[in-house]
């Protein structure tokens, strides 16, 4: 269910049926080595959230295709990055308007690792301003133990690896160059590092991992896991209430979490 397909008169009933919840997919546009297109992160976020929205009835807001990709440097063409403060403010303003449209549970689903810190900042700002708005930042690569395991199986600091290449083969093969998979492998050089180095100082080709291992079959299985595990989180969150019914603003009576 896409927010963009709903009319203003339909939105209140849709939200009432799903606990006033909505899903915001966030990705990135950045280089993904010689074998994957630059849209991997937002494509995975969008297709994952669309599948979960269809299963749960929770509407999906339009995908953010840009993210905090500064670490990919300007060594390779393709990356279009936002400053962290820009992403924070952008998501904060989306959340403000979502709140005024009736959303009280916002699932921010992030498919780009270094978006996590700015998105957490936006979460802090939103819940401090809107007492009855609950916000979750869910990072796709770590949303369950089985998902975490397959993402990092070939590299702890993975990027454009077996996991991403396999999933793209399954859900968006037009963004994969199969004839470049074998030459794309590049090892993880970060395991003994103290500092968080940009990709130009850790990879020869923008890749960390072994995309040569990628297959359609693995990608479909892993994508199905992502859908099932995210749908379970969304269903649980759509009925969750705070442990205590106390206002952020002191002794004032808290606003309803269901209106």
Helices and strands as residue ranges (DSSP letters): G 3-5, H 8-17, E 21-26, H 40-56, E 59-64, G 70-72, H 84-100, E 105-110, G 113-115, H 116-129, E 134-139, G 140-142, H 145-151, H 162-171, G 173-175, G 178-180, H 181-184, G 199-201, G 211-213, H 216-237
